[in-house]
């Protein structure tokens, strides 16, 4: 199975499952008390919202949401004013929220692995494609807006 044929949402689901398995099998130690765990709903909700807003901006511009398909528009509005990758940032917030809800330390170890994997498998290639397609327009945007936040 090639990485390019697997969509980022599949990796999100795999890593969500991995977090739950780690929590159940190797909870290590509880770092968040039960009374605070519900605070995990905040990053979870922000992550879902960021994804919905980013998806809406891409559809409004009539360009693809799928990685490695050629974009026909450079989207710089909405959440794209704050992050070049609001959908991936949303995924990280979702994972962080779930880790917080679980409350043990082991799910948090998944987060940096997910970030590195997404950068290597998707972001680097997508940004190269955008630079080739949009040239100076992309470079100007890249200078103004950070990759994550």
C-alpha positions in Angstrom: 0.0 0.0 0.0 1.6 3.3 -1.1 1.5 6.2 1.3 0.1 8.4 -1.5 -2.9 6.2 -1.9 -3.8 6.4 1.8 -5.6 9.6 2.7 -4.5 11.6 5.8 -7.9 10.8 7.5 -6.9 7.2 7.4 -3.7 8.0 9.3 -5.8 10.1 11.8 -8.1 7.1 12.5 -5.1 4.7 12.8 -3.4 7.0 15.3 -6.7 7.5 17.2 -6.9 3.7 17.5 -3.3 3.5 18.5 -3.8 6.1 21.3 -6.7 4.1 22.7 -4.8 0.9 22.5 -1.8 2.4 24.3 -4.1 3.9 26.9 -5.7 0.5 27.6 -2.6 -1.7 27.4 0.1 0.7 28.6 -1.6 3.5 30.5 1.7 4.2 32.3 0.4 6.8 34.6 -2.6 9.1 34.8 -1.5 12.7 34.3 -4.9 14.3 34.0 -7.4 13.9 36.8 -11.0 12.9 36.0 -12.4 16.3 36.9 -10.1 17.9 34.2 -10.4 15.3 31.4 -13.5 17.0 29.8 -11.2 20.0 28.9 -10.0 17.7 26.1 -13.3 18.5 24.4 -12.1 22.0 23.6 -9.1 21.1 21.4 -11.2 18.3 19.9 -14.0 20.7 19.0 -11.5 23.3 17.6 -9.8 20.6 15.5 -13.1 19.4 14.0 -14.1 23.0 13.4 -10.8 23.9 11.7 -11.2 20.9 9.4 -14.8 21.8 8.5 -13.8 25.5 7.8 -10.7 24.5 5.7 -12.8 22.0 3.7 -15.4 24.7 3.1 -12.8 27.1 1.8 -11.3 24.5 -0.6 -14.8 23.7 -1.9 -15.6 27.4 -2.2 -12.5 27.8 -4.3 -13.5 24.7 -6.3 -10.2 23.0 -5.7 -9.3 19.5 -4.5 -9.2 18.5 -0.9 -7.3 15.3 -1.7 -3.5 15.4 -1.4 -1.4 14.9 -4.5 -4.1 15.9 -6.8 -3.4 19.1 -8.7 -4.9 22.2 -7.1 -6.5 24.7 -9.4 -6.6 27.5 -6.8 -4.3 28.7 -4.0 -6.6 29.2 -1.0 -5.3 31.9 1.3 -8.7 33.0 2.9 -10.4 31.9 6.1 -8.4 29.6 8.3 -5.7 29.5 5.6 -4.8 33.1 6.7 -3.4 31.6 10.0 -2.1 28.2 8.9 -0.9 26.7 5.6 -2.2 23.4 6.8 -5.3 23.9 8.9 -6.7 20.5 8.2 -3.5 18.8 9.5 -3.4 21.2 12.4 -7.0 20.2 13.1 -6.0 16.5 13.1 -3.3 17.2 15.7 -5.8 19.1 17.9 -8.3 16.2 17.6 -5.6 13.8 18.7 -4.5 16.1 21.5 -8.1 16.4 22.7 -8.6 12.6 22.7 -5.3 12.1 24.5 -6.4 14.6 27.1 -9.8 12.9 27.5 -8.0 9.6 28.0 -5.9 11.2 30.7 -2.9 8.8 30.8 0.6 9.7 29.5 1.0 7.0 26.8 -1.5 8.5 24.2 0.6 11.7 24.2 3.6 9.9 22.8 1.6 9.4 19.5 1.4 13.1 18.8 4.9 13.9 17.7 5.1 10.7 15.6 1.9 11.8 13.8 3.2 15.3 13.2 6.5 14.0 11.7 4.6 11.4 9.6 2.2 13.9 8.2 5.0 16.3 7.4 7.0 13.7 5.6 4.2 11.9 3.7 2.0 14.8 2.8 3.0 18.4 3.7 6.5 18.4 2.1 5.2 17.0 -1.2 2.1 19.2 -1.2 4.1 22.3 -0.7 6.5 21.4 -3.5 3.5 20.9 -5.8 2.0 24.3 -4.8 5.4 26.0 -5.4 5.6 24.5 -8.9 2.0 25.4 -9.7 1.8 28.9 -8.2 5.4 30.1 -8.1 5.8 33.5 -6.6 2.2 33.6 -5.4 2.9 30.5 -3.3 6.3 31.9 -2.1 4.7 35.1 -0.9 2.0 33.2 0.9 4.5 30.9 2.4 6.5 33.9 3.7 3.3 35.4 5.4 1.8 32.2 6.8 3.4 29.6 9.0 3.2 25.9 8.2 1.3 25.0 11.4 0.4 28.1 13.4 
